[in-house]
């Protein structure tokens, strides 16, 4: 299961991505339905792929994730080009991502043009695939096939080729024709592409429609409505983009939309231009009930949110706060913490911190939902782009540090103190513990842990319900250590008694907070000036990527920010390592750095195009990967070098 991949990702990030002798999961072969080239200028060739078990590979438009197969013909003899015909795919949804895939077996019909009609053909195919199951691995296959000159008569593989041709969508069909296409918006400000078609028969329960457009926008599985009297069908597909409706309409009006309708063994391809919403457009089906929405949430996404939130506790921006919480338990003393009263106090205090964390995630979810509804750009950690937020956070951190150092105590109003005051004079109140949890959440937002990219991308690309659901689980993940300590007070049974050593420890922890304040001050200074690029990197411009790739160059994009601690870790421990630096500054490599320290809508749009809403984010492009290879949040040397090799087409 793909859930297992999420659990294993932490281990694999710091290890070589693939073994040197990784087994192949696709067995391809070339064949021909004829025995010789014949007298024409083209010859039919088949590429059959046997796909192992539950592994899958991708269609020409892979969907939200994945890479399409690439075909290289260098070294072929009497070869003047090949037209690849693509059988219809099927949709596979995982972690909230819609992917267009092939499984088990697929055969591509190819029409090969001969440089010299009538002569023998010698094919050399360099096939690059991405295959996925619990993990995704690239595969490279080098195939050869020779077809002699002579009279073309059917070969033993003629029936296989004919079956493959039938799996390729037809361009026209008398009983199904697309007639209109328009954009629609629901009350939750979700954007939809709606397709109307004349259909002689009601689409089956598994009917699907795959959308292709030069904008590379991706779309969800359609909700189908059929009017039996009028013999018309509408297909309503959510647009997987956070862009405002006018921008999406403008993008989709630039060129025709290609639509592949699949219903059982029927596959039909239509093209149409985006038009205005017709006055007689059918009303959309009733929205899903909450129970149905919960069932629709992918367990992989929820698990990623939970694990990602938990890992945030280990980030340098959050760990000091958890240390402060443990120190607050030490203030009880070992024996006292083991008493009934001590256990109850520990439970209340740690659960109050957990409540502060979850409430803060709810607040963030609400703010992000409102911003999205207003058409604003949203993302994880973007509040660190605002000087006012940084000033507020610096003041809060300094107050915490000064309080830890013993410079002052913050008294509560008497009517609150009567209800919340604790037994010990210097022990924080329940309100203080709640605010400690909120403080931990604030410090967590510039960090992007493994798994969070998937969860946040899914949430922010969907509606308010999904945002709140995912952010709630993320909050529970961050609060999990507090909850476990609250329900397991035996962990503190052997804690030492309070003493002078606590004052020293508190001062050391306050130094950690002062360091955090200095870092925040540096971020504040940076966003008030013009961020500088790292040595050897050019300023990011998406228009530079395609020309460089067309010239055979490899392009590396690094989206970073001064407030992103995970970006800093990637830079120090991976990108600035000698062997990685040498690889990145090699011949034919272009380095583009997108500094998101300051607000930049172009960078936000670039992230959204990959379904990402947080950083770090790195992509490698090249002749072997013109659509780009996204890298994991936590970089490894192996991940970078493998991507450079694959992108270069080596």
Secondary structure as a PSIPRED ss2 file (coil, helix, strand):
# PSIPRED VFORMAT (PSIPRED V4.0)

   1 X C   1.000  0.000  0.000
   2 X H   0.000  1.000  0.000
   3 X H   0.000  1.000  0.000
   4 X H   0.000  1.000  0.000
   5 X H   0.000  1.000  0.000
   6 X H   0.000  1.000  0.000
   7 X H   0.000  1.000  0.000
   8 X H   0.000  1.000  0.000
   9 X H   0.000  1.000  0.000
  10 X H   0.000  1.000  0.000
  11 X H   0.000  1.000  0.000
  12 X H   0.000  1.000  0.000
  13 X H   0.000  1.000  0.000
  14 X C   1.000  0.000  0.000
  15 X C   1.000  0.000  0.000
  16 X C   1.000  0.000  0.000
  17 X C   1.000  0.000  0.000
  18 X C   1.000  0.000  0.000
  19 X C   1.000  0.000  0.000
  20 X C   1.000  0.000  0.000
  21 X C   1.000  0.000  0.000
  22 X C   1.000  0.000  0.000
  23 X C   1.000  0.000  0.000
  24 X C   1.000  0.000  0.000
  25 X C   1.000  0.000  0.000
  26 X E   0.000  0.000  1.000
  27 X E   0.000  0.000  1.000
  28 X E   0.000  0.000  1.000
  29 X E   0.000  0.000  1.000
  30 X E   0.000  0.000  1.000
  31 X E   0.000  0.000  1.000
  32 X C   1.000  0.000  0.000
  33 X C   1.000  0.000  0.000
  34 X E   0.000  0.000  1.000
  35 X C   1.000  0.000  0.000
  36 X C   1.000  0.000  0.000
  37 X C   1.000  0.000  0.000
  38 X C   1.000  0.000  0.000
  39 X C   1.000  0.000  0.000
  40 X C   1.000  0.000  0.000
  41 X C   1.000  0.000  0.000
  42 X E   0.000  0.000  1.000
  43 X E   0.000  0.000  1.000
  44 X E   0.000  0.000  1.000
  45 X E   0.000  0.000  1.000
  46 X E   0.000  0.000  1.000
  47 X E   0.000  0.000  1.000
  48 X E   0.000  0.000  1.000
  49 X E   0.000  0.000  1.000
  50 X E   0.000  0.000  1.000
  51 X E   0.000  0.000  1.000
  52 X C   1.000  0.000  0.000
  53 X C   1.000  0.000  0.000
  54 X C   1.000  0.000  0.000
  55 X C   1.000  0.000  0.000
  56 X E   0.000  0.000  1.000
  57 X E   0.000  0.000  1.000
  58 X E   0.000  0.000  1.000
  59 X E   0.000  0.000  1.000
  60 X E   0.000  0.000  1.000
  61 X E   0.000  0.000  1.000
  62 X E   0.000  0.000  1.000
  63 X E   0.000  0.000  1.000
  64 X C   1.000  0.000  0.000
  65 X C   1.000  0.000  0.000
  66 X C   1.000  0.000  0.000
  67 X C   1.000  0.000  0.000
  68 X C   1.000  0.000  0.000
  69 X C   1.000  0.000  0.000
  70 X E   0.000  0.000  1.000
  71 X E   0.000  0.000  1.000
  72 X E   0.000  0.000  1.000
  73 X C   1.000  0.000  0.000
  74 X C   1.000  0.000  0.000
  75 X C   1.000  0.000  0.000
  76 X C   1.000  0.000  0.000
  77 X E   0.000  0.000  1.000
  78 X C   1.000  0.000  0.000
  79 X E   0.000  0.000  1.000
  80 X E   0.000  0.000  1.000
  81 X E   0.000  0.000  1.000
  82 X E   0.000  0.000  1.000
  83 X E   0.000  0.000  1.000
  84 X E   0.000  0.000  1.000
  85 X C   1.000  0.000  0.000
  86 X C   1.000  0.000  0.000
  87 X E   0.000  0.000  1.000
  88 X C   1.000  0.000  0.000
  89 X C   1.000  0.000  0.000
  90 X E   0.000  0.000  1.000
  91 X E   0.000  0.000  1.000
  92 X E   0.000  0.000  1.000
  93 X E   0.000  0.000  1.000
  94 X E   0.000  0.000  1.000
  95 X C   1.000  0.000  0.000
  96 X C   1.000  0.000  0.000
  97 X E   0.000  0.000  1.000
  98 X E   0.000  0.000  1.000
  99 X E   0.000  0.000  1.000
 100 X E   0.000  0.000  1.000
 101 X E   0.000  0.000  1.000
 102 X E   0.000  0.000  1.000
 103 X E   0.000  0.000  1.000
 104 X C   1.000  0.000  0.000
 105 X E   0.000  0.000  1.000
 106 X E   0.000  0.000  1.000
 107 X E   0.000  0.000  1.000
 108 X E   0.000  0.000  1.000
 109 X E   0.000  0.000  1.000
 110 X E   0.000  0.000  1.000
 111 X E   0.000  0.000  1.000
 112 X E   0.000  0.000  1.000
 113 X E   0.000  0.000  1.000
 114 X E   0.000  0.000  1.000
 115 X C   1.000  0.000  0.000
 116 X C   1.000  0.000  0.000
 117 X C   1.000  0.000  0.000
 118 X C   1.000  0.000  0.000
 119 X C   1.000  0.000  0.000
 120 X C   1.000  0.000  0.000
 121 X E   0.000  0.000  1.000
 122 X E   0.000  0.000  1.000
 123 X E   0.000  0.000  1.000
 124 X E   0.000  0.000  1.000
 125 X E   0.000  0.000  1.000
 126 X E   0.000  0.000  1.000
 127 X E   0.000  0.000  1.000
 128 X E   0.000  0.000  1.000
 129 X E   0.000  0.000  1.000
 130 X E   0.000  0.000  1.000
 131 X E   0.000  0.000  1.000
 132 X E   0.000  0.000  1.000
 133 X C   1.000  0.000  0.000
 134 X C   1.000  0.000  0.000
 135 X C   1.000  0.000  0.000
 136 X E   0.000  0.000  1.000
 137 X E   0.000  0.000  1.000
 138 X E   0.000  0.000  1.000
 139 X E   0.000  0.000  1.000
 140 X E   0.000  0.000  1.000
 141 X E   0.000  0.000  1.000
 142 X E   0.000  0.000  1.000
 143 X E   0.000  0.000  1.000
 144 X E   0.000  0.000  1.000
 145 X E   0.000  0.000  1.000
 146 X E   0.000  0.000  1.000
 147 X E   0.000  0.000  1.000
 148 X C   1.000  0.000  0.000
 149 X C   1.000  0.000  0.000
 150 X C   1.000  0.000  0.000
 151 X C   1.000  0.000  0.000
 152 X C   1.000  0.000  0.000
 153 X C   1.000  0.000  0.000
 154 X E   0.000  0.000  1.000
 155 X C   1.000  0.000  0.000
 156 X C   1.000  0.000  0.000
 157 X C   1.000  0.000  0.000
 158 X H   0.000  1.000  0.000
 159 X H   0.000  1.000  0.000
 160 X H   0.000  1.000  0.000
 161 X H   0.000  1.000  0.000
 162 X H   0.000  1.000  0.000
 163 X H   0.000  1.000  0.000
 164 X H   0.000  1.000  0.000
 165 X H   0.000  1.000  0.000
 166 X H   0.000  1.000  0.000
 167 X H   0.000  1.000  0.000
 168 X E   0.000  0.000  1.000
 169 X C   1.000  0.000  0.000
 170 X E   0.000  0.000  1.000
 171 X C   1.000  0.000  0.000
 172 X C   1.000  0.000  0.000
 173 X C   1.000  0.000  0.000
 174 X C   1.000  0.000  0.000
 175 X C   1.000  0.000  0.000
 176 X E   0.000  0.000  1.000
 177 X E   0.000  0.000  1.000
 178 X E   0.000  0.000  1.000
 179 X E   0.000  0.000  1.000
 180 X E   0.000  0.000  1.000
 181 X E   0.000  0.000  1.000
 182 X E   0.000  0.000  1.000
 183 X E   0.000  0.000  1.000
 184 X E   0.000  0.000  1.000
 185 X E   0.000  0.000  1.000
 186 X C   1.000  0.000  0.000
 187 X C   1.000  0.000  0.000
 188 X C   1.000  0.000  0.000
 189 X C   1.000  0.000  0.000
 190 X C   1.000  0.000  0.000
 191 X E   0.000  0.000  1.000
 192 X E   0.000  0.000  1.000
 193 X E   0.000  0.000  1.000
 194 X E   0.000  0.000  1.000
 195 X E   0.000  0.000  1.000
 196 X E   0.000  0.000  1.000
 197 X E   0.000  0.000  1.000
 198 X E   0.000  0.000  1.000
 199 X E   0.000  0.000  1.000
 200 X C   1.000  0.000  0.000
 201 X C   1.000  0.000  0.000
 202 X C   1.000  0.000  0.000
 203 X C   1.000  0.000  0.000
 204 X C   1.000  0.000  0.000
 205 X C   1.000  0.000  0.000
 206 X C   1.000  0.000  0.000
 207 X C   1.000  0.000  0.000
 208 X E   0.000  0.000  1.000
 209 X E   0.000  0.000  1.000
 210 X E   0.000  0.000  1.000
 211 X E   0.000  0.000  1.000
 212 X E   0.000  0.000  1.000
 213 X C   1.000  0.000  0.000
 214 X C   1.000  0.000  0.000
 215 X C   1.000  0.000  0.000
 216 X C   1.000  0.000  0.000
 217 X C   1.000  0.000  0.000
 218 X C   1.000  0.000  0.000
 219 X E   0.000  0.000  1.000
 220 X C   1.000  0.000  0.000
 221 X C   1.000  0.000  0.000
 222 X C   1.000  0.000  0.000
 223 X E   0.000  0.000  1.000
 224 X E   0.000  0.000  1.000
 225 X E   0.000  0.000  1.000
 226 X E   0.000  0.000  1.000
 227 X E   0.000  0.000  1.000
 228 X C   1.000  0.000  0.000
 229 X C   1.000  0.000  0.000
 230 X C   1.000  0.000  0.000
 231 X C   1.000  0.000  0.000
 232 X E   0.000  0.000  1.000
 233 X E   0.000  0.000  1.000
 234 X E   0.000  0.000  1.000
 235 X E   0.000  0.000  1.000
 236 X E   0.000  0.000  1.000
 237 X E   0.000  0.000  1.000
 238 X E   0.000  0.000  1.000
 239 X E   0.000  0.000  1.000
 240 X C   1.000  0.000  0.000
 241 X C   1.000  0.000  0.000
 242 X C   1.000  0.000  0.000
 243 X C   1.000  0.000  0.000
 244 X C   1.000  0.000  0.000
 245 X H   0.000  1.000  0.000
 246 X H   0.000  1.000  0.000
 247 X H   0.000  1.000  0.000
 248 X H   0.000  1.000  0.000
 249 X H   0.000  1.000  0.000
 250 X H   0.000  1.000  0.000
 251 X H   0.000  1.000  0.000
 252 X H   0.000  1.000  0.000
 253 X C   1.000  0.000  0.000
 254 X C   1.000  0.000  0.000
 255 X C   1.000  0.000  0.000
 256 X C   1.000  0.000  0.000
 257 X E   0.000  0.000  1.000
 258 X E   0.000  0.000  1.000
 259 X E   0.000  0.000  1.000
 260 X E   0.000  0.000  1.000
 261 X E   0.000  0.000  1.000
 262 X E   0.000  0.000  1.000
 263 X E   0.000  0.000  1.000
 264 X C   1.000  0.000  0.000
 265 X C   1.000  0.000  0.000
 266 X E   0.000  0.000  1.000
 267 X E   0.000  0.000  1.000
 268 X E   0.000  0.000  1.000
 269 X E   0.000  0.000  1.000
 270 X E   0.000  0.000  1.000
 271 X E   0.000  0.000  1.000
 272 X E   0.000  0.000  1.000
 273 X C   1.000  0.000  0.000
 274 X C   1.000  0.000  0.000
 275 X C   1.000  0.000  0.000
 276 X C   1.000  0.000  0.000
 277 X C   1.000  0.000  0.000
 278 X C   1.000  0.000  0.000
 279 X C   1.000  0.000  0.000
 280 X C   1.000  0.000  0.000
 281 X C   1.000  0.000  0.000
 282 X C   1.000  0.000  0.000
 283 X C   1.000  0.000  0.000
 284 X C   1.000  0.000  0.000
 285 X C   1.000  0.000  0.000
 286 X C   1.000  0.000  0.000
 287 X C   1.000  0.000  0.000
 288 X C   1.000  0.000  0.000
 289 X C   1.000  0.000  0.000
 290 X H   0.000  1.000  0.000
 291 X H   0.000  1.000  0.000
 292 X H   0.000  1.000  0.000
 293 X H   0.000  1.000  0.000
 294 X H   0.000  1.000  0.000
 295 X H   0.000  1.000  0.000
 296 X H   0.000  1.000  0.000
 297 X C   1.000  0.000  0.000
 298 X C   1.000  0.000  0.000
 299 X H   0.000  1.000  0.000
 300 X H   0.000  1.000  0.000
 301 X H   0.000  1.000  0.000
 302 X H   0.000  1.000  0.000
 303 X H   0.000  1.000  0.000
 304 X H   0.000  1.000  0.000
 305 X H   0.000  1.000  0.000
 306 X H   0.000  1.000  0.000
 307 X H   0.000  1.000  0.000
 308 X H   0.000  1.000  0.000
 309 X H   0.000  1.000  0.000
 310 X H   0.000  1.000  0.000
 311 X H   0.000  1.000  0.000
 312 X H   0.000  1.000  0.000
 313 X H   0.000  1.000  0.000
 314 X H   0.000  1.000  0.000
 315 X C   1.000  0.000  0.000
 316 X C   1.000  0.000  0.000
 317 X C   1.000  0.000  0.000
 318 X C   1.000  0.000  0.000
 319 X H   0.000  1.000  0.000
 320 X H   0.000  1.000  0.000
 321 X H   0.000  1.000  0.000
 322 X H   0.000  1.000  0.000
 323 X H   0.000  1.000  0.000
 324 X H   0.000  1.000  0.000
 325 X H   0.000  1.000  0.000
 326 X H   0.000  1.000  0.000
 327 X H   0.000  1.000  0.000
 328 X H   0.000  1.000  0.000
 329 X H   0.000  1.000  0.000
 330 X H   0.000  1.000  0.000
 331 X C   1.000  0.000  0.000
 332 X C   1.000  0.000  0.000
 333 X C   1.000  0.000  0.000
 334 X H   0.000  1.000  0.000
 335 X H   0.000  1.000  0.000
 336 X H   0.000  1.000  0.000
 337 X H   0.000  1.000  0.000
 338 X H   0.000  1.000  0.000
 339 X C   1.000  0.000  0.000
 340 X H   0.000  1.000  0.000
 341 X H   0.000  1.000  0.000
 342 X H   0.000  1.000  0.000
 343 X H   0.000  1.000  0.000
 344 X H   0.000  1.000  0.000
 345 X H   0.000  1.000  0.000
 346 X H   0.000  1.000  0.000
 347 X H   0.000  1.000  0.000
 348 X H   0.000  1.000  0.000
 349 X H   0.000  1.000  0.000
 350 X H   0.000  1.000  0.000
 351 X H   0.000  1.000  0.000
 352 X H   0.000  1.000  0.000
 353 X H   0.000  1.000  0.000
 354 X H   0.000  1.000  0.000
 355 X H   0.000  1.000  0.000
 356 X H   0.000  1.000  0.000
 357 X H   0.000  1.000  0.000
 358 X H   0.000  1.000  0.000
 359 X H   0.000  1.000  0.000
 360 X H   0.000  1.000  0.000
 361 X H   0.000  1.000  0.000
 362 X H   0.000  1.000  0.000
 363 X H   0.000  1.000  0.000
 364 X H   0.000  1.000  0.000
 365 X H   0.000  1.000  0.000
 366 X H   0.000  1.000  0.000
 367 X H   0.000  1.000  0.000
 368 X H   0.000  1.000  0.000
 369 X H   0.000  1.000  0.000
 370 X H   0.000  1.000  0.000
 371 X H   0.000  1.000  0.000
 372 X H   0.000  1.000  0.000
 373 X H   0.000  1.000  0.000
 374 X C   1.000  0.000  0.000
 375 X C   1.000  0.000  0.000
 376 X C   1.000  0.000  0.000
 377 X C   1.000  0.000  0.000
 378 X C   1.000  0.000  0.000
 379 X C   1.000  0.000  0.000
 380 X C   1.000  0.000  0.000
 381 X C   1.000  0.000  0.000
 382 X H   0.000  1.000  0.000
 383 X H   0.000  1.000  0.000
 384 X H   0.000  1.000  0.000
 385 X H   0.000  1.000  0.000
 386 X C   1.000  0.000  0.000
 387 X H   0.000  1.000  0.000
 388 X H   0.000  1.000  0.000
 389 X H   0.000  1.000  0.000
 390 X H   0.000  1.000  0.000
 391 X H   0.000  1.000  0.000
 392 X H   0.000  1.000  0.000
 393 X H   0.000  1.000  0.000
 394 X H   0.000  1.000  0.000
 395 X H   0.000  1.000  0.000
 396 X H   0.000  1.000  0.000
 397 X H   0.000  1.000  0.000
 398 X H   0.000  1.000  0.000
 399 X H   0.000  1.000  0.000
 400 X H   0.000  1.000  0.000
 401 X H   0.000  1.000  0.000
 402 X H   0.000  1.000  0.000
 403 X H   0.000  1.000  0.000
 404 X H   0.000  1.000  0.000
 405 X H   0.000  1.000  0.000
 406 X C   1.000  0.000  0.000
 407 X C   1.000  0.000  0.000
 408 X C   1.000  0.000  0.000
 409 X C   1.000  0.000  0.000
 410 X C   1.000  0.000  0.000
 411 X C   1.000  0.000  0.000
 412 X C   1.000  0.000  0.000
 413 X C   1.000  0.000  0.000
 414 X H   0.000  1.000  0.000
 415 X H   0.000  1.000  0.000
 416 X H   0.000  1.000  0.000
 417 X H   0.000  1.000  0.000
 418 X H   0.000  1.000  0.000
 419 X H   0.000  1.000  0.000
 420 X H   0.000  1.000  0.000
 421 X C   1.000  0.000  0.000
 422 X C   1.000  0.000  0.000
 423 X C   1.000  0.000  0.000
 424 X C   1.000  0.000  0.000
 425 X C   1.000  0.000  0.000
 426 X C   1.000  0.000  0.000
 427 X C   1.000  0.000  0.000
 428 X C   1.000  0.000  0.000
 429 X C   1.000  0.000  0.000
 430 X H   0.000  1.000  0.000
 431 X H   0.000  1.000  0.000
 432 X H   0.000  1.000  0.000
 433 X H   0.000  1.000  0.000
 434 X H   0.000  1.000  0.000
 435 X H   0.000  1.000  0.000
 436 X H   0.000  1.000  0.000
 437 X H   0.000  1.000  0.000
 438 X H   0.000  1.000  0.000
 439 X H   0.000  1.000  0.000
 440 X H   0.000  1.000  0.000
 441 X H   0.000  1.000  0.000
 442 X H   0.000  1.000  0.000
 443 X H   0.000  1.000  0.000
 444 X H   0.000  1.000  0.000
 445 X C   1.000  0.000  0.000
 446 X C   1.000  0.000  0.000
 447 X C   1.000  0.000  0.000
 448 X C   1.000  0.000  0.000
 449 X C   1.000  0.000  0.000
 450 X C   1.000  0.000  0.000
 451 X C   1.000  0.000  0.000
 452 X H   0.000  1.000  0.000
 453 X H   0.000  1.000  0.000
 454 X H   0.000  1.000  0.000
 455 X H   0.000  1.000  0.000
 456 X H   0.000  1.000  0.000
 457 X H   0.000  1.000  0.000
 458 X H   0.000  1.000  0.000
 459 X H   0.000  1.000  0.000
 460 X H   0.000  1.000  0.000
 461 X C   1.000  0.000  0.000
 462 X C   1.000  0.000  0.000
 463 X C   1.000  0.000  0.000
 464 X H   0.000  1.000  0.000
 465 X H   0.000  1.000  0.000
 466 X H   0.000  1.000  0.000
 467 X H   0.000  1.000  0.000
 468 X H   0.000  1.000  0.000
 469 X H   0.000  1.000  0.000
 470 X H   0.000  1.000  0.000
 471 X H   0.000  1.000  0.000
 472 X H   0.000  1.000  0.000
 473 X H   0.000  1.000  0.000
 474 X H   0.000  1.000  0.000
 475 X H   0.000  1.000  0.000
 476 X H   0.000  1.000  0.000
 477 X H   0.000  1.000  0.000
 478 X H   0.000  1.000  0.000
 479 X H   0.000  1.000  0.000
 480 X H   0.000  1.000  0.000
 481 X H   0.000  1.000  0.000
 482 X H   0.000  1.000  0.000
 483 X H   0.000  1.000  0.000
 484 X H   0.000  1.000  0.000
 485 X H   0.000  1.000  0.000
 486 X H   0.000  1.000  0.000
 487 X H   0.000  1.000  0.000
 488 X C   1.000  0.000  0.000
 489 X H   0.000  1.000  0.000
 490 X H   0.000  1.000  0.000
 491 X H   0.000  1.000  0.000
 492 X H   0.000  1.000  0.000
 493 X C   1.000  0.000  0.000
 494 X C   1.000  0.000  0.000
 495 X C   1.000  0.000  0.000
 496 X C   1.000  0.000  0.000
 497 X C   1.000  0.000  0.000
 498 X C   1.000  0.000  0.000
 499 X C   1.000  0.000  0.000
 500 X H   0.000  1.000  0.000
 501 X H   0.000  1.000  0.000
 502 X H   0.000  1.000  0.000
 503 X H   0.000  1.000  0.000
 504 X H   0.000  1.000  0.000
 505 X H   0.000  1.000  0.000
 506 X H   0.000  1.000  0.000
 507 X H   0.000  1.000  0.000
 508 X H   0.000  1.000  0.000
 509 X H   0.000  1.000  0.000
 510 X H   0.000  1.000  0.000
 511 X H   0.000  1.000  0.000
 512 X H   0.000  1.000  0.000
 513 X H   0.000  1.000  0.000
 514 X H   0.000  1.000  0.000
 515 X H   0.000  1.000  0.000
 516 X H   0.000  1.000  0.000
 517 X H   0.000  1.000  0.000
 518 X H   0.000  1.000  0.000
 519 X H   0.000  1.000  0.000
 520 X H   0.000  1.000  0.000
 521 X H   0.000  1.000  0.000
 522 X H   0.000  1.000  0.000
 523 X H   0.000  1.000  0.000
 524 X H   0.000  1.000  0.000
 525 X H   0.000  1.000  0.000
 526 X H   0.000  1.000  0.000
 527 X H   0.000  1.000  0.000
 528 X C   1.000  0.000  0.000
 529 X C   1.000  0.000  0.000
 530 X C   1.000  0.000  0.000
 531 X C   1.000  0.000  0.000
 532 X C   1.000  0.000  0.000
 533 X C   1.000  0.000  0.000
 534 X C   1.000  0.000  0.000
 535 X C   1.000  0.000  0.000
 536 X C   1.000  0.000  0.000
 537 X C   1.000  0.000  0.000
 538 X E   0.000  0.000  1.000
 539 X E   0.000  0.000  1.000
 540 X C   1.000  0.000  0.000
 541 X C   1.000  0.000  0.000
 542 X C   1.000  0.000  0.000
 543 X H   0.000  1.000  0.000
 544 X H   0.000  1.000  0.000
 545 X H   0.000  1.000  0.000
 546 X H   0.000  1.000  0.000
 547 X H   0.000  1.000  0.000
 548 X H   0.000  1.000  0.000
 549 X H   0.000  1.000  0.000
 550 X H   0.000  1.000  0.000
 551 X C   1.000  0.000  0.000
 552 X C   1.000  0.000  0.000
 553 X C   1.000  0.000  0.000
 554 X E   0.000  0.000  1.000
 555 X E   0.000  0.000  1.000
 556 X E   0.000  0.000  1.000
 557 X E   0.000  0.000  1.000
 558 X E   0.000  0.000  1.000
 559 X E   0.000  0.000  1.000
 560 X E   0.000  0.000  1.000
 561 X C   1.000  0.000  0.000
 562 X C   1.000  0.000  0.000
 563 X C   1.000  0.000  0.000
 564 X C   1.000  0.000  0.000
 565 X H   0.000  1.000  0.000
 566 X H   0.000  1.000  0.000
 567 X H   0.000  1.000  0.000
 568 X H   0.000  1.000  0.000
 569 X H   0.000  1.000  0.000
 570 X H   0.000  1.000  0.000
 571 X H   0.000  1.000  0.000
 572 X H   0.000  1.000  0.000
 573 X H   0.000  1.000  0.000
 574 X H   0.000  1.000  0.000
 575 X H   0.000  1.000  0.000
 576 X C   1.000  0.000  0.000
 577 X C   1.000  0.000  0.000
 578 X H   0.000  1.000  0.000
 579 X H   0.000  1.000  0.000
 580 X H   0.000  1.000  0.000
 581 X H   0.000  1.000  0.000
 582 X H   0.000  1.000  0.000
 583 X H   0.000  1.000  0.000
 584 X H   0.000  1.000  0.000
 585 X C   1.000  0.000  0.000
 586 X C   1.000  0.000  0.000
 587 X C   1.000  0.000  0.000
 588 X C   1.000  0.000  0.000
 589 X E   0.000  0.000  1.000
 590 X E   0.000  0.000  1.000
 591 X E   0.000  0.000  1.000
 592 X E   0.000  0.000  1.000
 593 X E   0.000  0.000  1.000
 594 X E   0.000  0.000  1.000
 595 X E   0.000  0.000  1.000
 596 X C   1.000  0.000  0.000
 597 X C   1.000  0.000  0.000
 598 X C   1.000  0.000  0.000
 599 X C   1.000  0.000  0.000
 600 X C   1.000  0.000  0.000
 601 X H   0.000  1.000  0.000
 602 X H   0.000  1.000  0.000
 603 X H   0.000  1.000  0.000
 604 X H   0.000  1.000  0.000
 605 X H   0.000  1.000  0.000
 606 X H   0.000  1.000  0.000
 607 X H   0.000  1.000  0.000
 608 X H   0.000  1.000  0.000
 609 X H   0.000  1.000  0.000
 610 X C   1.000  0.000  0.000
 611 X C   1.000  0.000  0.000
 612 X C   1.000  0.000  0.000
 613 X C   1.000  0.000  0.000
 614 X C   1.000  0.000  0.000
 615 X C   1.000  0.000  0.000
 616 X C   1.000  0.000  0.000
 617 X E   0.000  0.000  1.000
 618 X E   0.000  0.000  1.000
 619 X E   0.000  0.000  1.000
 620 X E   0.000  0.000  1.000
 621 X E   0.000  0.000  1.000
 622 X E   0.000  0.000  1.000
 623 X C   1.000  0.000  0.000
 624 X C   1.000  0.000  0.000
 625 X E   0.000  0.000  1.000
 626 X E   0.000  0.000  1.000
 627 X E   0.000  0.000  1.000
 628 X E   0.000  0.000  1.000
 629 X E   0.000  0.000  1.000
 630 X E   0.000  0.000  1.000
 631 X C   1.000  0.000  0.000
 632 X C   1.000  0.000  0.000
 633 X C   1.000  0.000  0.000
 634 X C   1.000  0.000  0.000
 635 X C   1.000  0.000  0.000
 636 X C   1.000  0.000  0.000
 637 X H   0.000  1.000  0.000
 638 X H   0.000  1.000  0.000
 639 X H   0.000  1.000  0.000
 640 X H   0.000  1.000  0.000
 641 X H   0.000  1.000  0.000
 642 X H   0.000  1.000  0.000
 643 X H   0.000  1.000  0.000
 644 X H   0.000  1.000  0.000
 645 X H   0.000  1.000  0.000
 646 X H   0.000  1.000  0.000
 647 X H   0.000  1.000  0.000
 648 X H   0.000  1.000  0.000
 649 X C   1.000  0.000  0.000
 650 X C   1.000  0.000  0.000
